[in-house]
Amino acid sequence: MIVRILGEGQWRIEQDVVADLNRLDDQVEDAVQTGDEAELATALHALLEEVRTQGQPVPDDELSDSDLILPAADSTLVDVRELLSSSDQGLIPG
Amino acid sequence: MSGIFSRISMIFRAKTDQALDKMEDPRQTLDYSYQRQLELLQKVRRGVADVATSRKRVELQATQLSTQADKLTQQAQKALEVGREDLAREALTRRSGVQQQMSDLQAQHAQLQGEEEKLTRASQRLQAKVDAFRTKKETIKASYSAAEAQTRINEAFSGISEEMGDVGLAIQRAEDKTQQMQARAGAIDELLASGALDDPTGTAKDDITLELEQLASTSDVEDELARMRASLPSGSGGAQPAITGQPAGQAQPVPPVQGYAAPQTQPEAQPGAGDLR
């Protein structure tokens, strides 16, 4: 599957890594729900690092949809919430 | 996945479908979306330029502040030389305020520079995507079959649409940071204007400089007075003729205005001026 990290680009991830990512993604989701900024930073950093190390970068001249989109590494709680709420409205952020 | 972030990918697809539904012929869609991509690429490049401009402005301000700090150090030294510790202390206090501003500015400058680099990379990536899309567009056009073309356009376009949204976010973040910096820069400008920070260009003098200059000129005046007093007893009589001589000189140009008698009146005027003496 292809994962995009906002502001950085796309990575191609093997299916067996996805389970790991799922676990890290759950931590991010928890942090967003409890509103813990520090926890979010840690969890998000771990998640993105996993994607960067386990994935293969997709070349710039390859056009492909991402299956999954992750917020930028320095996103705040507000940013992440905003991304999620704007997805409800079906608008492109930015 | 747990779904929280996959919702975000929906954003881009919704946008793609909207853009593509407008056209019926896939070949038209291709040209239309390529056009849109070029426009967006243009916008991204402008964004990069804007951020670079703001960064330069901040750099300029940092330079001004450091000049300011140097000047205050010199003032403190000068104040100490003339034995005014209170002034020196005041100057150093102000300098630490200026240094605080400087380090804040530098931290934000580094942040802004990071954003600029990210934005530049994103813009290069988008450029590559747009180029790839152009190539693909021509291939699809050549092997045109409506249904197949539509699917492939959808794939290609949502790939690039994501990239646009991505770059759009990067631009917005950079703009936010830039605005922060501009607000700070504006505040510093205002401080300079109000005199709380003195103008490093030196056009307006701050109170420390004024007081130092006053001290310097006061001592100059004292020296001068002392010198004058020393030469006073013998000089009082000789000064008078030199002063009264001036009206005589001024009287000279007046007679020629009368015109016809100019050569005559001029010799008369001079003895007249002599009479005043």
HADDOCK unambig.tbl for C-alpha pairs under 7 A between the chains (distance, minus, plus):
assign (segid A and resid 6 and name CA) (segid B and resid 166 and name CA) 5.43 0.50 0.50
assign (segid A and resid 7 and name CA) (segid B and resid 122 and name CA) 6.64 0.50 0.50
assign (segid A and resid 7 and name CA) (segid B and resid 166 and name CA) 5.71 0.50 0.50
assign (segid A and resid 7 and name CA) (segid B and resid 167 and name CA) 6.41 0.50 0.50
assign (segid A and resid 7 and name CA) (segid B and resid 170 and name CA) 5.76 0.50 0.50
assign (segid A and resid 22 and name CA) (segid B and resid 1 and name CA) 5.77 0.50 0.50
assign (segid A and resid 22 and name CA) (segid B and resid 2 and name CA) 6.53 0.50 0.50
assign (segid A and resid 26 and name CA) (segid B and resid 2 and name CA) 6.78 0.50 0.50
assign (segid A and resid 29 and name CA) (segid B and resid 4 and name CA) 6.85 0.50 0.50
assign (segid A and resid 60 and name CA) (segid B and resid 125 and name CA) 5.57 0.50 0.50
assign (segid A and resid 60 and name CA) (segid B and resid 128 and name CA) 5.57 0.50 0.50
assign (segid A and resid 60 and name CA) (segid B and resid 129 and name CA) 5.93 0.50 0.50
assign (segid A and resid 61 and name CA) (segid B and resid 128 and name CA) 5.17 0.50 0.50
assign (segid A and resid 61 and name CA) (segid B and resid 129 and name CA) 5.02 0.50 0.50
assign (segid A and resid 61 and name CA) (segid B and resid 132 and name CA) 5.10 0.50 0.50
assign (segid A and resid 62 and name CA) (segid B and resid 129 and name CA) 6.85 0.50 0.50
assign (segid A and resid 62 and name CA) (segid B and resid 132 and name CA) 6.77 0.50 0.50
assign (segid A and resid 63 and name CA) (segid B and resid 129 and name CA) 6.57 0.50 0.50
assign (segid A and resid 63 and name CA) (segid B and resid 156 and name CA) 5.46 0.50 0.50
assign (segid A and resid 63 and name CA) (segid B and resid 159 and name CA) 5.26 0.50 0.50
assign (segid A and resid 63 and name CA) (segid B and resid 160 and name CA) 6.56 0.50 0.50
assign (segid A and resid 64 and name CA) (segid B and resid 155 and name CA) 6.55 0.50 0.50
assign (segid A and resid 64 and name CA) (segid B and resid 156 and name CA) 6.26 0.50 0.50
assign (segid A and resid 64 and name CA) (segid B and resid 159 and name CA) 4.56 0.50 0.50
assign (segid A and resid 65 and name CA) (segid B and resid 155 and name CA) 6.50 0.50 0.50
assign (segid A and resid 65 and name CA) (segid B and resid 158 and name CA) 5.96 0.50 0.50
assign (segid A and resid 65 and name CA) (segid B and resid 159 and name CA) 4.36 0.50 0.50
assign (segid A and resid 68 and name CA) (segid B and resid 5 and name CA) 6.44 0.50 0.50
assign (segid A and resid 68 and name CA) (segid B and resid 6 and name CA) 5.00 0.50 0.50
assign (segid A and resid 68 and name CA) (segid B and resid 9 and name CA) 5.98 0.50 0.50
assign (segid A and resid 69 and name CA) (segid B and resid 5 and name CA) 5.86 0.50 0.50
assign (segid A and resid 69 and name CA) (segid B and resid 6 and name CA) 6.22 0.50 0.50
assign (segid A and resid 69 and name CA) (segid B and resid 8 and name CA) 6.16 0.50 0.50
assign (segid A and resid 69 and name CA) (segid B and resid 9 and name CA) 5.59 0.50 0.50
assign (segid A and resid 70 and name CA) (segid B and resid 5 and name CA) 6.13 0.50 0.50
assign (segid A and resid 83 and name CA) (segid B and resid 8 and name CA) 6.63 0.50 0.50
assign (segid A and resid 84 and name CA) (segid B and resid 7 and name CA) 6.96 0.50 0.50
assign (segid A and resid 84 and name CA) (segid B and resid 8 and name CA) 6.27 0.50 0.50
assign (segid A and resid 87 and name CA) (segid B and resid 7 and name CA) 6.31 0.50 0.50
assign (segid A and resid 87 and name CA) (segid B and resid 8 and name CA) 5.51 0.50 0.50
assign (segid A and resid 87 and name CA) (segid B and resid 10 and name CA) 6.61 0.50 0.50
assign (segid A and resid 87 and name CA) (segid B and resid 11 and name CA) 5.10 0.50 0.50
assign (segid A and resid 90 and name CA) (segid B and resid 11 and name CA) 5.14 0.50 0.50
assign (segid A and resid 90 and name CA) (segid B and resid 14 and name CA) 6.16 0.50 0.50
assign (segid A and resid 91 and name CA) (segid B and resid 11 and name CA) 5.77 0.50 0.50
assign (segid A and resid 91 and name CA) (segid B and resid 15 and name CA) 6.99 0.50 0.50
assign (segid A and resid 92 and name CA) (segid B and resid 11 and name CA) 5.54 0.50 0.50
assign (segid A and resid 92 and name CA) (segid B and resid 12 and name CA) 6.12 0.50 0.50
assign (segid A and resid 92 and name CA) (segid B and resid 15 and name CA) 6.60 0.50 0.50
assign (segid A and resid 92 and name CA) (segid B and resid 165 and name CA) 6.13 0.50 0.50
assign (segid A and resid 93 and name CA) (segid B and resid 165 and name CA) 6.31 0.50 0.50
assign (segid A and resid 93 and name CA) (segid B and resid 169 and name CA) 6.40 0.50 0.50
assign (segid A and resid 94 and name CA) (segid B and resid 165 and name CA) 6.54 0.50 0.50
assign (segid A and resid 94 and name CA) (segid B and resid 168 and name CA) 4.75 0.50 0.50
assign (segid A and resid 94 and name CA) (segid B and resid 169 and name CA) 4.61 0.50 0.50
assign (segid A and resid 94 and name CA) (segid B and resid 172 and name CA) 5.84 0.50 0.50
